[in-house]
Amino acid sequence: ENIKNAVFGNVGSMAVFRVGTEDANFLEPKFKPIFNAQDITKLDNYNAYMSMLINGQPTKPFNIKTIAPERGDREIIDDLKQLSYMKYGRDREEVEKEIMARYTSMQ
C-alpha cells in the first residue's frame, strides 16, 4: 500500500484501462467528478480514461479509444509458442511429482 501511494503520488498523467473494483476505488479520486469507480470497471476493450497535467495544471479527465492490435502472422505466432514450449516446458508428470514432493515434505 505504501509503494502504491508513493508511485501514484508522483504521477502527473495517467491512462487507465479497465481494472478491478479495488483498483477502481483507489483510482476514482483522480477521475472524479467526470468518471467514478464503476465507470472504470466497465470500460470497453481498447478504451481508457485519461488524466493529464499540462503546463503543471490538471485537465478534466476524458476518455479515449485506442486501436486494436494487429492480428499478426499466425505461422510466426505458432512457431514462437512451439519454441517457448521447447525451451521452458516440462513434462506434466514431472512437475506434479515435484509439487507432491514439496507438499509432503512440508507436513
C-alpha angles and dihedrals in degrees: 000000000000091000091049091051092047093050096045092042088067099044117115102174127024139184113197123194123189112311137173126274098266094051092042091055089051092049097042097089090058091057103035136149093019098048131018134202093269091054090053093051092049100049114138120240113283092017126111142173117237130209114183143180114218116186088346093304124112117239125213109273114258139180129248135191117218127198123258115253117259116265096238131210108310093209092054091046091052092046091052091049091051091048090050092050091050094047101039106015123104135189110278094224090053092052092047090051090052091050092049091047091053092044095050093045089057093058 
